[in-house]
Each structure stands twice: as C-alpha cells, then as structure tokens.
C-alpha cells in the first residue's frame, strides 16, 4: 500500500460558505489570518474560498491562495447566475471546490459533478473533489457511496489531468454537526480511497493526489487528522470563520 508522503507542504482550505455577511468582514478575516500565519507559510499552503462577490476583494487584500466554492461547466453563454472557469481564473482563483455535500443536497448529481470536474481540470485549475457517505455505519469499512462518487466523478477524464486533482473525504454526517470522524477511521478511509484511486487511474497519478479531511474540523482535532489520520490537509468550514481558531489550526498543522 502506498501512503501519501510525497507532499512537503500540507494544504488547508477555508470554506467560508455563505459567510461572512459583509465585504468588510471578509477582508478583515483574510488580513488577520494572513498576518497570523506568516511564520508557517513555508510549511502549509493556505487557501481562502469565500463566496463569489468577495473573491476580488479578498484577492486584493491578501497574498494567500484563492479558491472558489463552485463553478459551472460551460465556458460561456446564457446561464443566468452561473460562473465559468475563465471568469474565476481572471480573478486569480486557482482552486475550486466541487461536489461538496451541501451542493449535492441541492440536487447536484454525479453527472453534474463530473462535468464540473472535467471543466476545472481541463482549464488547469486545482479541483477539490468532495466525497462522503450520508450515514456512519461502523460495519462498513469502505462506504459504497464513496466508491460510487469517486468512480462517477472521475470517469472519462484523461489521466494526465489528475495531476491537479485533490480529494476531500467529507462524511456528510459530520459536516456542521460538531461530531467529526475519528482520526483512526479517517486513516482507514484514506487508505481505501488511495487504493481505489490506484484501481481507477493507476499508481503514476494516484500516489500523488492529496487526500484531505473535512467535517467538523476545529482547533482541537485538526492536527490529529493530519498526524494520526495521515491526511494531506483539511477542508475547514465553521472554524475558518474565526481568525483565532483558524490561525491555531494552521499553526498546529505547521508544527507537525
């Protein structure tokens, strides 16, 4: 079995979701986090994923990497309310979250996720692909839904494009509940996802794909998912809206 030890820097993505309420708050949060994490920047890649209206503002007030929470698969056209890959790239966005459980809950199908993944990867963006089961079942080592989402999301995409793929194990039952997976369980899923990737796309690409954990990550458990769960980083939701908590998470990961 190949454990992912190829990445020198861990990756931490702040998914702000539909927060904060104002542009002023978004800029302030980005500034405080950047200032508070300067000493660990060489060890940890930090990505802010604000809502669409705040992307240019955060970009202009922070030098940290920028991510988007969603993207549309068509390059242009009459698609009211959608945002294209080219539009995101023009703002300096390099990462995009795709298939988040909250998007899937709003009727986003595996086919839609696959189209978005293909569009992002073909553009050269880093696609942050979320997979995760709805319920916690101890008797199931590798949840069938995770396998299904992996296979459906990656089907038909040319293997060289996977150099820009990032996988997030995001158990839906843990998102926003305050009840995260145990690090040892995350470790087992990490191994199983890596093995499945080896089957789908082969060792050359699978061994280099970062696997992150997301789901009720906070400043108390974050380091355990990286240290004991062997994760390559984290997708952080609510805790990323508190500058103090998020800075502590980043510093704890940087100290590993």
N, C-alpha and C positions, 0 to 999 in steps of 0.2 A: 504494500500500500504506500502511496506517495503522499506525505504530508507537505503542506504548502509552506516551505521555509525559504522561498525564493525572493520574497519581498522584504527589502531592508526597512521600508517605512510602512507603518500601519496607516489605514485610511479611516477617517471619522467624518461622516456626513451628517450635517444638521438639517433635518427635515422640519421646517417651521410650519408646514401645513398652512392653514388659513389664519396665520398669526404673524406678527403682532397686528394691532388694529391700525396703526399709523405708520407712515413713512419715517417719521422722526424716530419712533421706537425701533424700527428695523435698522436704521443707520447706526443708532446708538449701540444696539446689541452687537452688531458686526464690529464696530470700533473697539468696544470693551473686550470682546473675545480675542480679537487680533492682538491688541496690546498685551493682554494677559497670557498669551501663549507664544510670544516671540522666542523664548528660550528653548522651546521644544519643537519648533517648526522644522528643524533638520531631521527629526525622528518620526514626525507624524504629518501626514497630508490632511489638511482640514478643508472641508467643502461646505459652503453655505448653500442651502436650497430654499430660498424664500419664494413667496408667491410671485406670479408673473409681474404685477405692477412694480414690485420692489427690486427686481433684478438689476436695472440700470443704476439705481441709487446705491445699492449695496456694492456693485462693481466699482462705482466712482469713489467710494469711501473706504474700500478695503482692498488689500492686495491678495487676500486669500482666494482660493479657487471657488468658482461659481457653478452651481448646479440648478437644474430646473426640476419641478415636481411632476411634469408630464410633457408630452409632445404629441403632435398629430403626424400621421404617416405620409400625407400628401405634401409635395413640395410647395404648392401654392394653389389658389383657386377660391371658389365661393363656399367657404366653410366657416360660417359665422361663429366667432368665439374660440376658434382653434388657433394654435401657434405652431409654426413649422420649425423644422431643424435649422434651416437657413436663418430664420429670424433670431433664434436662440444663439446661434454661433456669432451673429453680428453684434451681440451684446457681450461676447466673451465667455459665454456658457460652454463648459467643456464636459459636464456630467449631466445626465438626465435619468431620473427615477422612472422606471416602467414596471407596471404590473403590481403596484402597491395594493395591499388588501383593501384599502379604502376606495380605490378606483375600481377594483374588481367587484366590490359590494354595490357599486353604482352601475351594474350590468356591463362591465368591461369584460369581454370574453377572451378566451385563449387566442382566438384568431386576431382580435384587435391588438392584444399584447404582442403577438408575433409580428404584425405589420409595423408596430412602433419600434420594436427591437431591430428589425431589419433596416428601417429608415435611419435610426440613430447610428447603428454600426456602420452602415454604408457611407455615412457622412463623416466618419472618423471620430464621432463623439464617444465618450465612455458611457455605456449603457448599464445602469444599475438595476438589474433584473431581480424583482422580488418574488419569492415562492414561499408557501407555507400552508400548513393544514388548518382546518377550521376548529377541530377539537383535539384535546390532548388525550391520547389513548396509549397508556403505558405498554399495552401488549403489542403494539405495532412499532417495530424497530424503524422502518422507513415508510412514513405515511404515503399511501398510494397517490394522494393528491399532489404531493411534492414532486413525485416522479412524473406524473401526468403534466404538470405545469412546466417542468423542465423540458420534456420531450416536445410538447406543443409549441413552447416559446422558441425553441432553437431549431425547429425543423426548417429545412430548405435554405438555411443561411450558410454561406460559404465559410469554410473553416478558418481561413486567414483573418476573417473579420472578428473572430473571437478573441483576438489579442486586446480588444478594447472592452471586453465583457467583464462585468462584476456581478457576482451572485450575492443576494441577501437572503439568508434564511430568516423568515419573518413569520413565526407561528401566529396565526390570526387570534387565537385565544389569549395571547399575551399582549397584543397591541392595545395600549391605553388602559390596561386592567390593573397595572401595578403588580401583576403576577407573572414574572418572566420565566422562561425555561431555566432549568438548572444548567450550570456550565457543563456538567458531565453529559447531560442529554444533548446539549448543543454540540459537544465534541463528537458524539456518536453520529449525529446528523451531518456534521461537517465531513466526516469520513465517508458516509454513504452518498452524499452529494458529489464528492470528489470522484468516488468510484463510478457513479452514474455518468458523470461528465467524461470520464475515461472511455466508457462504453459508447457514448454518443459521438464524441468528436476526436477521441484518441489522445494519447499521452502528450504529444508535442504541444498541444494547446491547453488541454485540461489541467495540467500540472501548474500552469502559470496564471490561472484565473483566480483572483482574490475571492474569498468567501467571507462575508460579513454576517454579523448577527444583528437583528432588530426586534424590538418588542419589550417595552417597559425597561429600557436601559436607563440606569441612573448613576450617580456618582459613587454609589456604594457597591454596585455589582459589575460595572463596566470592565474593570481590569480583569475580573475573573473570567469573563467570556473570551478575552484575548489570551490570558495566561493558561487557564485550565481548559477552556473550550477550543483553544488553538485557532481562534478566528483571526482573520487578517485585518479586522477592523469592525466598525459598528455603524449602524444607521440609527441615529438618535432622534426621537421625537420630542415629547414634552420637556425633557431635561435640557434640551438645547435652547429653550426659550429663557432659561435662567443663566445669565452670564457666569455667575459664580459656580453653578453646578457643572456647566459645560466646560469651563476652564479646568475645573478639578478633574473631570473625565479625561480631558486631553492630557493633562499633566500626569495622571496615573498611568495612562497608556504609554506615554513617552518614557516613563521610568522603568518599564518592563525590559 
